[in-house]
Amino acid sequence: MKTLNDKLVDIQGRLKAPKNQRNSFGNYNYRSCEDILEAVKPLLTEHGVTVKLTDEVKEIAGVLVVEAIAVLSDGKEQIPTKAQAGINLNKKGMDIAQSFGASSSYARKYALNGLFLIDDTKDADSTNNHEKDSSGLVDVANDKPWLQKGSKQFDSAKLAVSSGKFTLVDIRKKYKVSKDVAALLQE
């Protein structure tokens, strides 16, 4: 019988969430939270697992943020992932509800990215400025260092994963891990 972690690894390896949205102002394609959910649903059904998304408004360093939590569950075990997005109450052209909604959607997207190993490093929305609030805060959870292939930390992480002491999910609690490094950790 597959563990929840085994099911997550399979979903992470097979999930294809194309960038079906277009930002004509910035001239780039991107994927939305809805695109990710649409792509992952068949894999969730196949494995008999669910994803629950919730969010909560918090204040971090004087800035209002939405913290989204994506939880993968098989009814017995759970694997949670969090991400945050700043709320700009003075966003031109948006009322307060739209500001909160946009931040919620953004945080949920990045919580799903973290859970399912969706790499958005080449997305223009990871570098554009029109999604950031006045403090420049977009994704507070993104302050972890990258786990670099060949580093001392990578060697320790690989040993911990291969010995069964830690899972890839455990490693991600401390480091950002690219798809390539994740694959090397699991060899």
HELIX and SHEET records of a PDB file:
HELIX    1   1 LEU A    4  ARG A   14  1                                  11    
HELIX    2   2 CYS A   33  HIS A   47  1                                  15    
HELIX    3   3 ILE A   96  PHE A  116  1                                  21    
HELIX    4   4 ALA A  124  SER A  126  5                                   3    
HELIX    5   5 VAL A  140  ASP A  143  5                                   4    
HELIX    6   6 LYS A  152  SER A  162  1                                  11    
HELIX    7   7 LEU A  168  ARG A  172  1                                   5    
HELIX    8   8 LYS A  179  LEU A  185  1                                   7    
SHEET    1   A 2 GLN A  21  ASN A  23  0                                        
SHEET    2   A 2 TYR A  28  TYR A  30 -1                                        
SHEET    1   B 3 THR A  50  ILE A  60  0                                        
SHEET    2   B 3 VAL A  63  SER A  73 -1                                        
SHEET    3   B 3 GLN A  78  GLY A  86 -1                                        
END                                                                             
